[in-house]
Amino acid sequence: MLSDSVFFDILRQGLWVAVIISVPILAAALITGVVIGLFQALTSIQEMTLTFVPKLIAIAVVFWISMNFMTKTLVSFFQDQLIPLIIGA
């Protein structure tokens, strides 16, 4: 049976992996949003698609670039933590 301390330790590590994986995409959205917001404030252009489309493109590009990192991080977490726990090693 799984003890509480092991369960919470694996849960904490899983949440940390989720944070690490989401940082590149969230950072891209934040930076793109700030840049577009500054551009809109400086030019007084208030077009809704001007904020949505560049953010979507930036997120897609960063996701495409960081897919290798995300996959390696998840696979390593599963191989090091979850699979040994499942097979009982």
N, C-alpha and C positions, 0 to 999 in steps of 0.2 A: 504494500500500500504506500501511496505517496504521502510523505509528511508535509505538514503545513509550510515548514521553512523551505523545503525544496520547491514546492508549488509556487510560493511567492517569489522565490529567487528566479525561477524560470519565467514567471510572469513579468517580473521587473526587467529581465534581459530581453524578453520579447517586445515589451513597450519601448525599451531603449533602441532596439533594432528598427522598430517602426518610426521612431523619431529620426534616427540617422538616415533612413531611406527617404523620408519625406523632406528633409532639409533642402536638397538641391531644387526641387520643384517649387517649394514654398518661397525660397529665396529668389528664384527667377520671377515668380508672380509678384513678389513684393517690389523688387527692383524695377520691373517693367511698369508696375502701377505707379510708383513714385515718379519715374521719368515721364510717363504719359500725363500724370497729374500736373507736374511742373510745366510741361508743354502746353496743356490746356489753360493753366492759370496765366501763363505768359502771353498766350495768343488770344485768349477769350473765346476759344472754340469749345463748344459744349456738345460734342457729338458722342452719343453712347457707343457707337461701333468703334470709335477711335480708342476706347479703353478696352473693349472686349477682344477684338481681333488681334492686336499685338500681344496681349497677355496669352491668348490661346496659342499663338504661334511660338512665343517664347517657352511656354510650358511644354509644348510638343517637341521643340528642339532640345531642351534640357532633358526631357524624358528619354529621348532617343539617344542622347550622348551618355546619360548616366544609367542606362539599362544594364550594362555589364557590371557596374559597381553594385547596383541593387540586387541583381541576380546572385552575384558572388556572396554578398552579405547574407541574403536569405538562405542560400544553400549551406553556407558555413554554419549559420545558427541551427538549422535543422540537423545537419550532420553531427555537430558537436553537442547539442543539447537535447533535442527532441527524439531523434531516432534511437540513441542509446537508452533513453528513458522508456520508450515504447517497447523495445526488445528486452529490456530488463538487464542491460549490461552494466 
